Amino acid sequence: MAGEHGSRTRYNGGCRCDLCKQASRDYDKIRRQKMLASKHSPATVTRLPSQQVERPIDEMGPVEAGVMAQINALSTAANRPGLVAIAQKLSKDLDNPLTVAQHASISKQLRETMADLGKGSDSKTGKLAAVRQMTRQHEAAG
């Protein structure tokens, strides 16, 4: 067999050691990402998705920024750091173009996590209660 262990060539030659199997999985993953990139983006691909430069850690994508703003408005978020971390990770995955195939599933999980986070938070007043409160304040002042 030609090639070293841990290569696609060796795997194609019949070797099924862990290194060669991992090399084949890596090759298939890059190939799938390349196909996704060509399918969901313009015809000119300058980089493969696996070679993409990740954005800085402190920079949030649009979904993550929206989710974090919504979480910051919840009163129960401080008591549930695990759910907050899950929601943040799911929102990062939704911002990642390489996870296009999983976006539907991730969206569902994120909705469920956000619903769990929202349970027990300070209830908002209804429209009628808000009008009553405004009228009482106005009557007290006038």
Secondary structure, 3 states (H helix, E strand, C coil): CCCCCCCHHHHHCCCCCHHHHHHHHHHHHHHHHHHHHHHHCCCCCCCCHHHCCCCCCCCCCHHHHHHHHHHHCCCCHHHCHHHHHHHHHHHHHHHCHHHHHHHHHHHHHHHHHHHHHHCCCCCCCCHHHHHHHHHHHHHHHC
